[in-house]
Amino acid sequence: MGVVDEKEAVRPKGLGIRHVQTVLLFLGMLFAFTMRVNMSMAIVDMTDERKEFYFPWSHSVQAVILSSFFWGYVVLQVPAGELARRFGGKVLFTIAVFVNSILSLMLPLGAAWGGWRLVCTCRVLQGLTQAFIYPSTHHLVSQWMPLQEKGILTTIVYAGGQLGIALQLLASGFLATSWGWQAIFYANGTLGTIWVIFYLIFGADSPETSRFIKEEEVLYIQTSLGRVGEQKRYPTPWKKILTSLPFWSVIVAHCGQNWGFFTLMTEMPTYMAKVLNVDLKNNGVLSSLPYLSMYLLSFVMGFMTDVIIKNNWISVSNTRKLFNSIGLWGPAIALIGLSYAPEGNMVFAVVMLTLAVGINAGQYTGYMLVHIDLAPNFSACLMGITNFLANIISIIAPLVCGFIVHDETEPAEWRKVFFVASGVYFFTNLFFILFSTSVRQPWNEPKETDIEMKAPEMKEPEKSRLEAKWSSH
């Protein structure tokens, strides 16, 4: 369990098993998000009175169905983080996608038999199991992604969610028109089940447990992450986590991100229909543009992050702050522009909406990676905590919007909503800039740990020295 020499840190040529894991997690995230948002598209066709068979659900009942996923999703966030740390991310990620797939296959029959109550039950169960997705993914990323490739590989994984939303918006209309709304759930469930089979065969919790990886790649990942040798499991230092100011900066940034993102996602169709006279709900292409732009820009920002870190242009901490600022302050500016969109100007509104969502991709290489930077041993727990609090915010934000807007056709009232969201984006990111860091925290490992087990990220100068060595090969 000694320090690995410089030669052992050379990046293996070509693609490796870490890239296989990246693709598998990307697809898993994609299918998870298609099953997260499929109901919002399917319910339009399910309640269409022009159909021979439809569900006469009121608007309030539809709102309950659409929100029921998040009832379950919020509940298990913190326990999911702890479970992922203890049992690994693979088993929990697999359970989440498998259960969601089975429930998607069962949901059409459940709707016919049990009405909206059974549909809500299925959605709550889907939300409960999807609570494992982000903590499990964060744990797997912390085990598999080398420092020099973390930006682009992590971005690929998490961008799967945005592509999943976009593809679901594009495909749902075609599926429902051709084979009925049931086809949406059958397609999602079938694809998710196929993914589970492949992941059970080729997926792994870490390089050390993979059946297919070569020793050269294991050494490269271990050395890059500063964890050469047998890995230990430490008890979760809850007190130190909850009293860590850098971690609270991540919580604040995550909450600000969710406030703005869910304000856009839930309120934009109503705003465009009532104020701009544009109904994006009936146009899957326009609805998917913001998420496609976010998907594409996430790769650009992930690549830029890796280039900056590899060349040691600025510190890892400042790199995270830079891209988080792009991801939160960019949408803040775009929201102000959107609030002054000329009435009926669809092009301007869509451009501002696309910018607001697309530039938000910066958060993937911002606060999202700081969970791992601070304490890779507990990254799943950290993600569980921040995701729990941030998703409470995602429920509150639309309620605040409803409190502010009394007349949905009045632009001045919507302007208040956008300025509030813009202000939340601005001040939460400012807090993140002032108090965040990517320096690995002492509580990541017990103090008595042998000095040779210490990660190279404990100090920024040491991290920069190692990165410079690796980039020279």
Secondary structure as GFF3:
##gff-version 3
##sequence-region A 1 473
A	DSSP	three_ten_helix	6	9	.	.	.	ID=ss1
A	DSSP	alpha_helix	17	46	.	.	.	ID=ss2
A	DSSP	alpha_helix	59	75	.	.	.	ID=ss3
A	DSSP	alpha_helix	77	87	.	.	.	ID=ss4
A	DSSP	alpha_helix	89	130	.	.	.	ID=ss5
A	DSSP	alpha_helix	133	144	.	.	.	ID=ss6
A	DSSP	three_ten_helix	147	149	.	.	.	ID=ss7
A	DSSP	alpha_helix	150	179	.	.	.	ID=ss8
A	DSSP	alpha_helix	182	202	.	.	.	ID=ss9
A	DSSP	three_ten_helix	207	209	.	.	.	ID=ss10
A	DSSP	alpha_helix	215	225	.	.	.	ID=ss11
A	DSSP	alpha_helix	238	242	.	.	.	ID=ss12
A	DSSP	alpha_helix	245	274	.	.	.	ID=ss13
A	DSSP	three_ten_helix	280	282	.	.	.	ID=ss14
A	DSSP	alpha_helix	284	310	.	.	.	ID=ss15
A	DSSP	alpha_helix	316	339	.	.	.	ID=ss16
A	DSSP	alpha_helix	346	358	.	.	.	ID=ss17
A	DSSP	three_ten_helix	359	365	.	.	.	ID=ss18
A	DSSP	alpha_helix	367	374	.	.	.	ID=ss19
A	DSSP	three_ten_helix	376	378	.	.	.	ID=ss20
A	DSSP	alpha_helix	379	404	.	.	.	ID=ss21
A	DSSP	alpha_helix	411	435	.	.	.	ID=ss22
A	DSSP	three_ten_helix	442	444	.	.	.	ID=ss23
A	DSSP	three_ten_helix	451	453	.	.	.	ID=ss24
A	DSSP	three_ten_helix	456	458	.	.	.	ID=ss25
A	DSSP	alpha_helix	460	471	.	.	.	ID=ss26
###
